[in-house]
Amino acid sequence: MSDLSPNELRVLVAVAREQSFTRAGASLGMTQSAVSHAVRSSERKLGAVLFERGRQGARVTEAGIRASRQARHILRLLDSMGAETRGATERTVTGTVRIAAFRSAAAGLLPEVLDRLTARHPGLHPQVNIVRDVGRGSAGEVLDANADLGITTVPPTSTVPNGLIFNRLYEERYLLAAPAGAVDPRRLPLLDWSENCSSYTRQWWTEQDWLPERRIMVEDDSVVLSMVAAGIGMAVMPHLALATPPEGVSVTDLGSTAPTRHLGYVTTPALAQTLPVQALIRELRAAHAR
């Protein structure tokens, strides 16, 4: 098997993304025939069919999913090679660092971290992508090479996919959010959203006979807070979501038996060795050591 060229790797990624040889060619500035030739060459070298051709375009096969994912990881390292080598000589950290995080983590954790990071390294440019903390979440973005580092829940709260490494930053407690001045919040419905709790905290919920049976499911934690402020319901929420509660929301500690979740970061072993990711990790750890 011959090695794939960087151009062939880029073609695989583009076809997997666009699901079309024609659209992939347009995005790369190549003709459809050149894209088709590159794909056939890659398939011959890898010994597998990567795309099923048809009138509807090019449907990626299971082998193609794996190949395009590996291609994205390789291309990311190739793209960072220049900044890495210059950084080793000049002792600078430059380029981009791509971060995936769920909304409350991005709002509650990242502003201070990124402010310190860019102050130390003016040539480094963070990019933050907000990802819903359900399904594969931020970890999936890193696994698919769409992010260099993900802020997410980590063991023992959540498992980390094979191929990633993780580090725990801190344990976050859940609190009670209720309308300010509510005489008995337990008479109100319980507001909830799909990203709110892990299976561990769900188990805690089932053991609390004081929680109301009536529940209202909403889109995300920002909607929950708006509805709590309007007096529509109460909610059990993680601390990050309540870091700056809006006017009209009262926050109460749930005591020593309150559920918690463990927050941390995930990345790949290769990216963990790059200068931008190392610099970001240092600032994340420093922020939670203070």
ChimeraX commands (.cxc) that place a marker at each C-alpha (Angstrom):
marker #1 position 0.00,0.00,0.00 radius 0.5
marker #1 position 1.36,3.40,-0.99 radius 0.5
marker #1 position 0.93,6.36,1.31 radius 0.5
marker #1 position -1.87,8.79,0.54 radius 0.5
marker #1 position -0.79,12.29,-0.45 radius 0.5
marker #1 position -2.05,15.36,1.43 radius 0.5
marker #1 position -4.13,16.22,-1.64 radius 0.5
marker #1 position -5.81,12.81,-1.56 radius 0.5
marker #1 position -6.54,13.26,2.14 radius 0.5
marker #1 position -8.16,16.64,1.46 radius 0.5
marker #1 position -10.27,15.13,-1.30 radius 0.5
marker #1 position -11.51,12.35,1.01 radius 0.5
marker #1 position -12.50,14.90,3.65 radius 0.5
marker #1 position -14.26,17.12,1.10 radius 0.5
marker #1 position -16.23,14.28,-0.50 radius 0.5
marker #1 position -17.27,12.93,2.92 radius 0.5
marker #1 position -18.41,16.42,3.90 radius 0.5
marker #1 position -20.18,17.33,0.67 radius 0.5
marker #1 position -21.52,13.86,-0.21 radius 0.5
marker #1 position -20.80,14.76,-3.84 radius 0.5
marker #1 position -17.76,14.61,-6.10 radius 0.5
marker #1 position -18.92,17.75,-7.93 radius 0.5
marker #1 position -19.46,19.84,-4.79 radius 0.5
marker #1 position -16.21,18.54,-3.28 radius 0.5
marker #1 position -14.38,19.62,-6.43 radius 0.5
marker #1 position -15.95,23.07,-6.29 radius 0.5
marker #1 position -14.88,23.51,-2.67 radius 0.5
marker #1 position -11.30,22.49,-3.52 radius 0.5
marker #1 position -11.02,24.24,-6.88 radius 0.5
marker #1 position -10.75,20.88,-8.70 radius 0.5
marker #1 position -12.69,19.31,-11.54 radius 0.5
marker #1 position -15.10,16.47,-10.86 radius 0.5
marker #1 position -12.88,14.10,-12.83 radius 0.5
marker #1 position -9.82,15.05,-10.77 radius 0.5
marker #1 position -11.76,14.37,-7.56 radius 0.5
marker #1 position -12.96,11.02,-8.93 radius 0.5
marker #1 position -9.39,10.09,-9.87 radius 0.5
marker #1 position -8.10,11.00,-6.38 radius 0.5
marker #1 position -10.82,8.91,-4.73 radius 0.5
marker #1 position -10.11,5.89,-6.94 radius 0.5
marker #1 position -6.41,6.23,-6.16 radius 0.5
marker #1 position -7.14,6.38,-2.41 radius 0.5
marker #1 position -9.46,3.38,-2.58 radius 0.5
marker #1 position -6.83,1.38,-4.46 radius 0.5
marker #1 position -4.15,2.27,-1.93 radius 0.5
marker #1 position -6.38,1.56,1.08 radius 0.5
marker #1 position -7.98,-1.55,-0.37 radius 0.5
marker #1 position -11.55,-0.51,0.44 radius 0.5
marker #1 position -14.54,1.21,-1.15 radius 0.5
marker #1 position -14.89,4.59,0.55 radius 0.5
marker #1 position -17.95,5.99,-1.26 radius 0.5
marker #1 position -20.97,4.46,-2.92 radius 0.5
marker #1 position -21.58,6.35,-6.15 radius 0.5
marker #1 position -25.10,7.02,-7.35 radius 0.5
marker #1 position -27.44,9.57,-8.87 radius 0.5
marker #1 position -27.91,11.18,-5.49 radius 0.5
marker #1 position -24.18,11.75,-5.04 radius 0.5
marker #1 position -21.50,9.89,-3.07 radius 0.5
marker #1 position -22.62,8.14,0.11 radius 0.5
marker #1 position -19.76,7.52,2.51 radius 0.5
marker #1 position -19.29,3.88,3.55 radius 0.5
marker #1 position -18.22,2.71,7.00 radius 0.5
marker #1 position -14.69,2.42,5.67 radius 0.5
marker #1 position -15.00,5.93,4.26 radius 0.5
marker #1 position -16.15,7.31,7.60 radius 0.5
marker #1 position -13.07,5.89,9.28 radius 0.5
marker #1 position -10.73,6.98,6.50 radius 0.5
marker #1 position -12.08,10.55,6.36 radius 0.5
marker #1 position -11.88,10.84,10.15 radius 0.5
marker #1 position -8.25,9.75,10.11 radius 0.5
marker #1 position -7.61,12.12,7.21 radius 0.5
marker #1 position -8.97,15.08,9.19 radius 0.5
marker #1 position -6.69,14.24,12.13 radius 0.5
marker #1 position -3.64,13.92,9.86 radius 0.5
marker #1 position -4.42,17.14,8.02 radius 0.5
marker #1 position -4.85,19.00,11.29 radius 0.5
marker #1 position -1.37,17.94,12.40 radius 0.5
marker #1 position 0.07,18.81,8.98 radius 0.5
marker #1 position -1.55,22.23,9.10 radius 0.5
marker #1 position -0.03,22.94,12.52 radius 0.5
marker #1 position 3.46,21.69,11.65 radius 0.5
marker #1 position 4.80,25.08,10.58 radius 0.5
marker #1 position 3.67,26.88,13.73 radius 0.5
marker #1 position 4.93,23.99,15.85 radius 0.5
marker #1 position 8.42,24.02,14.41 radius 0.5
marker #1 position 8.69,27.82,14.52 radius 0.5
marker #1 position 7.38,27.79,18.07 radius 0.5
marker #1 position 10.07,25.34,19.14 radius 0.5
marker #1 position 12.75,27.65,17.76 radius 0.5
marker #1 position 11.26,31.02,18.68 radius 0.5
marker #1 position 9.52,29.88,21.89 radius 0.5
marker #1 position 6.18,31.21,20.66 radius 0.5
marker #1 position 2.69,29.72,20.48 radius 0.5
marker #1 position 0.83,30.72,17.34 radius 0.5
marker #1 position -1.91,29.48,15.04 radius 0.5
marker #1 position -5.39,28.38,16.04 radius 0.5
marker #1 position -6.77,26.18,18.80 radius 0.5
marker #1 position -10.28,24.85,18.23 radius 0.5
marker #1 position -12.47,24.30,21.30 radius 0.5
marker #1 position -15.82,22.52,21.54 radius 0.5
marker #1 position -17.92,23.16,24.65 radius 0.5
marker #1 position -21.52,23.10,25.79 radius 0.5
marker #1 position -23.13,26.50,26.32 radius 0.5
marker #1 position -22.84,26.94,30.10 radius 0.5
marker #1 position -19.23,25.70,30.09 radius 0.5
marker #1 position -18.35,28.11,27.30 radius 0.5
marker #1 position -19.98,31.00,29.16 radius 0.5
marker #1 position -18.80,30.10,32.66 radius 0.5
marker #1 position -15.34,28.64,32.11 radius 0.5
marker #1 position -13.83,30.02,28.94 radius 0.5
marker #1 position -13.90,33.84,29.10 radius 0.5
marker #1 position -11.24,34.14,31.83 radius 0.5
marker #1 position -9.21,31.26,30.42 radius 0.5
marker #1 position -9.16,32.63,26.88 radius 0.5
marker #1 position -8.42,36.16,28.09 radius 0.5
marker #1 position -5.31,34.93,29.90 radius 0.5
marker #1 position -4.38,32.61,27.03 radius 0.5
marker #1 position -4.43,35.33,24.37 radius 0.5
marker #1 position -2.67,37.80,26.68 radius 0.5
marker #1 position 0.22,35.35,27.06 radius 0.5
marker #1 position 0.17,34.29,23.41 radius 0.5
marker #1 position -1.02,37.13,21.13 radius 0.5
marker #1 position -0.39,35.02,18.04 radius 0.5
marker #1 position -2.75,32.28,19.18 radius 0.5
marker #1 position -6.36,32.48,18.00 radius 0.5
marker #1 position -8.96,30.39,19.86 radius 0.5
marker #1 position -12.08,29.24,18.02 radius 0.5
marker #1 position -15.05,28.13,20.14 radius 0.5
marker #1 position -17.87,25.94,18.86 radius 0.5
marker #1 position -20.96,25.48,21.05 radius 0.5
marker #1 position -22.09,21.85,21.06 radius 0.5
marker #1 position -25.12,20.38,22.78 radius 0.5
marker #1 position -24.04,18.11,25.65 radius 0.5
marker #1 position -26.07,15.14,24.45 radius 0.5
marker #1 position -25.05,12.10,22.46 radius 0.5
marker #1 position -21.43,12.36,21.37 radius 0.5
marker #1 position -21.24,16.03,22.37 radius 0.5
marker #1 position -17.91,17.83,22.60 radius 0.5
marker #1 position -15.97,14.58,22.82 radius 0.5
marker #1 position -17.42,13.52,19.48 radius 0.5
marker #1 position -16.24,16.76,17.91 radius 0.5
marker #1 position -12.68,16.02,19.03 radius 0.5
marker #1 position -12.94,12.39,17.93 radius 0.5
marker #1 position -14.11,13.54,14.48 radius 0.5
marker #1 position -11.23,16.06,14.27 radius 0.5
marker #1 position -13.59,19.03,14.25 radius 0.5
marker #1 position -12.07,20.35,17.51 radius 0.5
marker #1 position -8.67,20.12,19.19 radius 0.5
marker #1 position -10.02,20.07,22.74 radius 0.5
marker #1 position -13.48,19.55,24.18 radius 0.5
marker #1 position -14.91,20.79,27.46 radius 0.5
marker #1 position -17.30,18.11,28.66 radius 0.5
marker #1 position -18.32,15.84,31.50 radius 0.5
marker #1 position -15.72,13.17,32.23 radius 0.5
marker #1 position -15.49,10.02,34.39 radius 0.5
marker #1 position -17.05,9.12,36.73 radius 0.5
marker #1 position -19.95,11.24,35.40 radius 0.5
marker #1 position -19.55,10.23,31.75 radius 0.5
marker #1 position -17.39,7.84,29.76 radius 0.5
marker #1 position -14.78,9.09,27.30 radius 0.5
marker #1 position -14.65,7.53,23.81 radius 0.5
marker #1 position -11.75,5.27,22.93 radius 0.5
marker #1 position -8.96,7.19,21.25 radius 0.5
marker #1 position -9.25,10.24,23.51 radius 0.5
marker #1 position -7.50,11.19,26.73 radius 0.5
marker #1 position -9.07,13.30,29.45 radius 0.5
marker #1 position -8.32,15.25,32.59 radius 0.5
marker #1 position -10.77,16.24,35.31 radius 0.5
marker #1 position -10.87,19.93,36.23 radius 0.5
marker #1 position -13.36,19.99,39.09 radius 0.5
marker #1 position -16.57,18.61,40.55 radius 0.5
marker #1 position -19.60,20.84,40.05 radius 0.5
marker #1 position -22.60,20.85,42.38 radius 0.5
marker #1 position -26.25,21.16,41.45 radius 0.5
marker #1 position -28.38,23.92,43.00 radius 0.5
marker #1 position -32.05,24.79,43.24 radius 0.5
marker #1 position -33.31,27.69,41.11 radius 0.5
marker #1 position -36.72,29.07,42.04 radius 0.5
marker #1 position -38.68,32.27,41.43 radius 0.5
marker #1 position -37.58,34.95,43.90 radius 0.5
marker #1 position -40.19,35.35,46.61 radius 0.5
marker #1 position -41.94,32.05,45.87 radius 0.5
marker #1 position -43.55,30.86,49.11 radius 0.5
marker #1 position -43.40,27.17,48.21 radius 0.5
marker #1 position -41.48,26.40,44.98 radius 0.5
marker #1 position -42.50,22.74,45.30 radius 0.5
marker #1 position -45.99,23.70,44.15 radius 0.5
marker #1 position -44.53,24.76,40.81 radius 0.5
marker #1 position -43.68,22.44,37.90 radius 0.5
marker #1 position -40.11,21.17,37.57 radius 0.5
marker #1 position -38.36,22.67,34.53 radius 0.5
marker #1 position -35.90,20.43,32.74 radius 0.5
marker #1 position -33.92,20.09,29.49 radius 0.5
marker #1 position -32.18,17.19,27.76 radius 0.5
marker #1 position -28.61,18.33,28.53 radius 0.5
marker #1 position -29.21,18.77,32.24 radius 0.5
marker #1 position -28.29,15.54,33.98 radius 0.5
marker #1 position -26.29,12.36,33.68 radius 0.5
marker #1 position -27.70,8.98,34.64 radius 0.5
marker #1 position -26.18,9.49,38.10 radius 0.5
marker #1 position -28.05,12.72,38.77 radius 0.5
marker #1 position -31.23,11.27,37.29 radius 0.5
marker #1 position -31.02,8.54,39.91 radius 0.5
marker #1 position -30.75,11.23,42.59 radius 0.5
marker #1 position -33.86,12.89,41.20 radius 0.5
marker #1 position -35.91,9.69,41.54 radius 0.5
marker #1 position -35.03,9.53,45.25 radius 0.5
marker #1 position -36.25,13.06,46.05 radius 0.5
marker #1 position -39.88,12.93,47.13 radius 0.5
marker #1 position -39.97,16.75,47.49 radius 0.5
marker #1 position -39.50,17.33,43.76 radius 0.5
marker #1 position -42.78,18.07,41.96 radius 0.5
marker #1 position -44.18,15.41,39.65 radius 0.5
marker #1 position -45.29,17.97,37.06 radius 0.5
marker #1 position -42.46,18.62,34.61 radius 0.5
marker #1 position -41.97,20.92,31.65 radius 0.5
marker #1 position -39.26,20.08,29.10 radius 0.5
marker #1 position -37.65,23.03,27.30 radius 0.5
marker #1 position -34.84,23.59,24.80 radius 0.5
marker #1 position -31.90,24.62,27.00 radius 0.5
marker #1 position -30.82,26.11,30.32 radius 0.5
marker #1 position -31.24,29.72,29.19 radius 0.5
marker #1 position -34.93,29.06,28.53 radius 0.5
marker #1 position -35.21,27.36,31.94 radius 0.5
marker #1 position -33.83,30.45,33.68 radius 0.5
marker #1 position -36.19,32.74,31.79 radius 0.5
marker #1 position -39.16,30.61,32.82 radius 0.5
marker #1 position -38.00,30.43,36.44 radius 0.5
marker #1 position -37.64,34.23,36.50 radius 0.5
marker #1 position -41.18,34.50,35.13 radius 0.5
marker #1 position -42.47,32.33,37.99 radius 0.5
marker #1 position -43.47,29.42,35.73 radius 0.5
marker #1 position -41.48,26.72,37.52 radius 0.5
marker #1 position -38.43,25.64,39.51 radius 0.5
marker #1 position -35.31,23.79,38.40 radius 0.5
marker #1 position -32.36,21.77,39.66 radius 0.5
marker #1 position -29.36,23.07,37.72 radius 0.5
marker #1 position -25.55,22.83,37.72 radius 0.5
marker #1 position -23.59,25.72,39.21 radius 0.5
marker #1 position -22.24,26.91,35.85 radius 0.5
marker #1 position -25.75,27.51,34.54 radius 0.5
marker #1 position -26.43,29.64,37.62 radius 0.5
marker #1 position -23.16,31.58,37.74 radius 0.5
marker #1 position -25.01,34.81,36.86 radius 0.5
marker #1 position -28.70,34.16,37.50 radius 0.5
marker #1 position -31.11,36.72,36.03 radius 0.5
marker #1 position -33.17,39.03,38.17 radius 0.5
marker #1 position -36.10,37.20,39.68 radius 0.5
marker #1 position -34.26,33.91,40.25 radius 0.5
marker #1 position -33.37,32.73,43.75 radius 0.5
marker #1 position -30.58,30.15,44.09 radius 0.5
marker #1 position -30.49,27.73,47.05 radius 0.5
marker #1 position -27.85,25.19,48.03 radius 0.5
marker #1 position -29.17,21.63,48.15 radius 0.5
marker #1 position -26.86,20.53,50.94 radius 0.5
marker #1 position -24.25,17.82,51.22 radius 0.5
marker #1 position -26.37,15.23,49.42 radius 0.5
marker #1 position -26.76,17.34,46.28 radius 0.5
marker #1 position -25.81,15.64,43.03 radius 0.5
marker #1 position -22.64,16.66,41.22 radius 0.5
marker #1 position -21.05,16.29,37.83 radius 0.5
marker #1 position -17.35,16.11,36.92 radius 0.5
marker #1 position -16.14,18.59,34.32 radius 0.5
marker #1 position -12.91,18.34,32.40 radius 0.5
marker #1 position -11.41,18.31,28.95 radius 0.5
marker #1 position -10.73,15.70,26.30 radius 0.5
marker #1 position -8.25,15.70,23.44 radius 0.5
marker #1 position -6.22,13.21,21.41 radius 0.5
marker #1 position -2.77,11.94,22.46 radius 0.5
marker #1 position -1.23,13.60,19.38 radius 0.5
marker #1 position -2.92,16.98,19.86 radius 0.5
marker #1 position -2.03,16.96,23.55 radius 0.5
marker #1 position 1.59,17.33,22.45 radius 0.5
marker #1 position 0.98,20.43,20.32 radius 0.5
marker #1 position 1.93,23.86,21.66 radius 0.5
marker #1 position -1.53,25.52,21.35 radius 0.5
marker #1 position -3.33,22.69,23.15 radius 0.5
marker #1 position -0.65,22.54,25.84 radius 0.5
marker #1 position -0.97,26.29,26.41 radius 0.5
marker #1 position -4.76,26.01,26.64 radius 0.5
marker #1 position -4.53,23.12,29.11 radius 0.5
marker #1 position -2.15,25.11,31.32 radius 0.5
marker #1 position -4.64,27.97,31.52 radius 0.5
marker #1 position -7.57,25.62,32.21 radius 0.5
marker #1 position -5.68,24.00,35.08 radius 0.5
marker #1 position -4.47,27.33,36.43 radius 0.5
marker #1 position -7.99,28.76,36.44 radius 0.5
marker #1 position -9.24,25.94,38.62 radius 0.5
marker #1 position -6.23,25.84,40.89 radius 0.5
marker #1 position -6.98,29.37,42.09 radius 0.5
marker link #1:1,2 radius 0.2
marker link #1:2,3 radius 0.2
marker link #1:3,4 radius 0.2
marker link #1:4,5 radius 0.2
marker link #1:5,6 radius 0.2
marker link #1:6,7 radius 0.2
marker link #1:7,8 radius 0.2
marker link #1:8,9 radius 0.2
marker link #1:9,10 radius 0.2
marker link #1:10,11 radius 0.2
marker link #1:11,12 radius 0.2
marker link #1:12,13 radius 0.2
marker link #1:13,14 radius 0.2
marker link #1:14,15 radius 0.2
marker link #1:15,16 radius 0.2
marker link #1:16,17 radius 0.2
marker link #1:17,18 radius 0.2
marker link #1:18,19 radius 0.2
marker link #1:19,20 radius 0.2
marker link #1:20,21 radius 0.2
marker link #1:21,22 radius 0.2
marker link #1:22,23 radius 0.2
marker link #1:23,24 radius 0.2
marker link #1:24,25 radius 0.2
marker link #1:25,26 radius 0.2
marker link #1:26,27 radius 0.2
marker link #1:27,28 radius 0.2
marker link #1:28,29 radius 0.2
marker link #1:29,30 radius 0.2
marker link #1:30,31 radius 0.2
marker link #1:31,32 radius 0.2
marker link #1:32,33 radius 0.2
marker link #1:33,34 radius 0.2
marker link #1:34,35 radius 0.2
marker link #1:35,36 radius 0.2
marker link #1:36,37 radius 0.2
marker link #1:37,38 radius 0.2
marker link #1:38,39 radius 0.2
marker link #1:39,40 radius 0.2
marker link #1:40,41 radius 0.2
marker link #1:41,42 radius 0.2
marker link #1:42,43 radius 0.2
marker link #1:43,44 radius 0.2
marker link #1:44,45 radius 0.2
marker link #1:45,46 radius 0.2
marker link #1:46,47 radius 0.2
marker link #1:47,48 radius 0.2
marker link #1:48,49 radius 0.2
marker link #1:49,50 radius 0.2
marker link #1:50,51 radius 0.2
marker link #1:51,52 radius 0.2
marker link #1:52,53 radius 0.2
marker link #1:53,54 radius 0.2
marker link #1:54,55 radius 0.2
marker link #1:55,56 radius 0.2
marker link #1:56,57 radius 0.2
marker link #1:57,58 radius 0.2
marker link #1:58,59 radius 0.2
marker link #1:59,60 radius 0.2
marker link #1:60,61 radius 0.2
marker link #1:61,62 radius 0.2
marker link #1:62,63 radius 0.2
marker link #1:63,64 radius 0.2
marker link #1:64,65 radius 0.2
marker link #1:65,66 radius 0.2
marker link #1:66,67 radius 0.2
marker link #1:67,68 radius 0.2
marker link #1:68,69 radius 0.2
marker link #1:69,70 radius 0.2
marker link #1:70,71 radius 0.2
marker link #1:71,72 radius 0.2
marker link #1:72,73 radius 0.2
marker link #1:73,74 radius 0.2
marker link #1:74,75 radius 0.2
marker link #1:75,76 radius 0.2
marker link #1:76,77 radius 0.2
marker link #1:77,78 radius 0.2
marker link #1:78,79 radius 0.2
marker link #1:79,80 radius 0.2
marker link #1:80,81 radius 0.2
marker link #1:81,82 radius 0.2
marker link #1:82,83 radius 0.2
marker link #1:83,84 radius 0.2
marker link #1:84,85 radius 0.2
marker link #1:85,86 radius 0.2
marker link #1:86,87 radius 0.2
marker link #1:87,88 radius 0.2
marker link #1:88,89 radius 0.2
marker link #1:89,90 radius 0.2
marker link #1:90,91 radius 0.2
marker link #1:91,92 radius 0.2
marker link #1:92,93 radius 0.2
marker link #1:93,94 radius 0.2
marker link #1:94,95 radius 0.2
marker link #1:95,96 radius 0.2
marker link #1:96,97 radius 0.2
marker link #1:97,98 radius 0.2
marker link #1:98,99 radius 0.2
marker link #1:99,100 radius 0.2
marker link #1:100,101 radius 0.2
marker link #1:101,102 radius 0.2
marker link #1:102,103 radius 0.2
marker link #1:103,104 radius 0.2
marker link #1:104,105 radius 0.2
marker link #1:105,106 radius 0.2
marker link #1:106,107 radius 0.2
marker link #1:107,108 radius 0.2
marker link #1:108,109 radius 0.2
marker link #1:109,110 radius 0.2
marker link #1:110,111 radius 0.2
marker link #1:111,112 radius 0.2
marker link #1:112,113 radius 0.2
marker link #1:113,114 radius 0.2
marker link #1:114,115 radius 0.2
marker link #1:115,116 radius 0.2
marker link #1:116,117 radius 0.2
marker link #1:117,118 radius 0.2
marker link #1:118,119 radius 0.2
marker link #1:119,120 radius 0.2
marker link #1:120,121 radius 0.2
marker link #1:121,122 radius 0.2
marker link #1:122,123 radius 0.2
marker link #1:123,124 radius 0.2
marker link #1:124,125 radius 0.2
marker link #1:125,126 radius 0.2
marker link #1:126,127 radius 0.2
marker link #1:127,128 radius 0.2
marker link #1:128,129 radius 0.2
marker link #1:129,130 radius 0.2
marker link #1:130,131 radius 0.2
marker link #1:131,132 radius 0.2
marker link #1:132,133 radius 0.2
marker link #1:133,134 radius 0.2
marker link #1:134,135 radius 0.2
marker link #1:135,136 radius 0.2
marker link #1:136,137 radius 0.2
marker link #1:137,138 radius 0.2
marker link #1:138,139 radius 0.2
marker link #1:139,140 radius 0.2
marker link #1:140,141 radius 0.2
marker link #1:141,142 radius 0.2
marker link #1:142,143 radius 0.2
marker link #1:143,144 radius 0.2
marker link #1:144,145 radius 0.2
marker link #1:145,146 radius 0.2
marker link #1:146,147 radius 0.2
marker link #1:147,148 radius 0.2
marker link #1:148,149 radius 0.2
marker link #1:149,150 radius 0.2
marker link #1:150,151 radius 0.2
marker link #1:151,152 radius 0.2
marker link #1:152,153 radius 0.2
marker link #1:153,154 radius 0.2
marker link #1:154,155 radius 0.2
marker link #1:155,156 radius 0.2
marker link #1:156,157 radius 0.2
marker link #1:157,158 radius 0.2
marker link #1:158,159 radius 0.2
marker link #1:159,160 radius 0.2
marker link #1:160,161 radius 0.2
marker link #1:161,162 radius 0.2
marker link #1:162,163 radius 0.2
marker link #1:163,164 radius 0.2
marker link #1:164,165 radius 0.2
marker link #1:165,166 radius 0.2
marker link #1:166,167 radius 0.2
marker link #1:167,168 radius 0.2
marker link #1:168,169 radius 0.2
marker link #1:169,170 radius 0.2
marker link #1:170,171 radius 0.2
marker link #1:171,172 radius 0.2
marker link #1:172,173 radius 0.2
marker link #1:173,174 radius 0.2
marker link #1:174,175 radius 0.2
marker link #1:175,176 radius 0.2
marker link #1:176,177 radius 0.2
marker link #1:177,178 radius 0.2
marker link #1:178,179 radius 0.2
marker link #1:179,180 radius 0.2
marker link #1:180,181 radius 0.2
marker link #1:181,182 radius 0.2
marker link #1:182,183 radius 0.2
marker link #1:183,184 radius 0.2
marker link #1:184,185 radius 0.2
marker link #1:185,186 radius 0.2
marker link #1:186,187 radius 0.2
marker link #1:187,188 radius 0.2
marker link #1:188,189 radius 0.2
marker link #1:189,190 radius 0.2
marker link #1:190,191 radius 0.2
marker link #1:191,192 radius 0.2
marker link #1:192,193 radius 0.2
marker link #1:193,194 radius 0.2
marker link #1:194,195 radius 0.2
marker link #1:195,196 radius 0.2
marker link #1:196,197 radius 0.2
marker link #1:197,198 radius 0.2
marker link #1:198,199 radius 0.2
marker link #1:199,200 radius 0.2
marker link #1:200,201 radius 0.2
marker link #1:201,202 radius 0.2
marker link #1:202,203 radius 0.2
marker link #1:203,204 radius 0.2
marker link #1:204,205 radius 0.2
marker link #1:205,206 radius 0.2
marker link #1:206,207 radius 0.2
marker link #1:207,208 radius 0.2
marker link #1:208,209 radius 0.2
marker link #1:209,210 radius 0.2
marker link #1:210,211 radius 0.2
marker link #1:211,212 radius 0.2
marker link #1:212,213 radius 0.2
marker link #1:213,214 radius 0.2
marker link #1:214,215 radius 0.2
marker link #1:215,216 radius 0.2
marker link #1:216,217 radius 0.2
marker link #1:217,218 radius 0.2
marker link #1:218,219 radius 0.2
marker link #1:219,220 radius 0.2
marker link #1:220,221 radius 0.2
marker link #1:221,222 radius 0.2
marker link #1:222,223 radius 0.2
marker link #1:223,224 radius 0.2
marker link #1:224,225 radius 0.2
marker link #1:225,226 radius 0.2
marker link #1:226,227 radius 0.2
marker link #1:227,228 radius 0.2
marker link #1:228,229 radius 0.2
marker link #1:229,230 radius 0.2
marker link #1:230,231 radius 0.2
marker link #1:231,232 radius 0.2
marker link #1:232,233 radius 0.2
marker link #1:233,234 radius 0.2
marker link #1:234,235 radius 0.2
marker link #1:235,236 radius 0.2
marker link #1:236,237 radius 0.2
marker link #1:237,238 radius 0.2
marker link #1:238,239 radius 0.2
marker link #1:239,240 radius 0.2
marker link #1:240,241 radius 0.2
marker link #1:241,242 radius 0.2
marker link #1:242,243 radius 0.2
marker link #1:243,244 radius 0.2
marker link #1:244,245 radius 0.2
marker link #1:245,246 radius 0.2
marker link #1:246,247 radius 0.2
marker link #1:247,248 radius 0.2
marker link #1:248,249 radius 0.2
marker link #1:249,250 radius 0.2
marker link #1:250,251 radius 0.2
marker link #1:251,252 radius 0.2
marker link #1:252,253 radius 0.2
marker link #1:253,254 radius 0.2
marker link #1:254,255 radius 0.2
marker link #1:255,256 radius 0.2
marker link #1:256,257 radius 0.2
marker link #1:257,258 radius 0.2
marker link #1:258,259 radius 0.2
marker link #1:259,260 radius 0.2
marker link #1:260,261 radius 0.2
marker link #1:261,262 radius 0.2
marker link #1:262,263 radius 0.2
marker link #1:263,264 radius 0.2
marker link #1:264,265 radius 0.2
marker link #1:265,266 radius 0.2
marker link #1:266,267 radius 0.2
marker link #1:267,268 radius 0.2
marker link #1:268,269 radius 0.2
marker link #1:269,270 radius 0.2
marker link #1:270,271 radius 0.2
marker link #1:271,272 radius 0.2
marker link #1:272,273 radius 0.2
marker link #1:273,274 radius 0.2
marker link #1:274,275 radius 0.2
marker link #1:275,276 radius 0.2
marker link #1:276,277 radius 0.2
marker link #1:277,278 radius 0.2
marker link #1:278,279 radius 0.2
marker link #1:279,280 radius 0.2
marker link #1:280,281 radius 0.2
marker link #1:281,282 radius 0.2
marker link #1:282,283 radius 0.2
marker link #1:283,284 radius 0.2
marker link #1:284,285 radius 0.2
marker link #1:285,286 radius 0.2
marker link #1:286,287 radius 0.2
marker link #1:287,288 radius 0.2
marker link #1:288,289 radius 0.2
marker link #1:289,290 radius 0.2
view
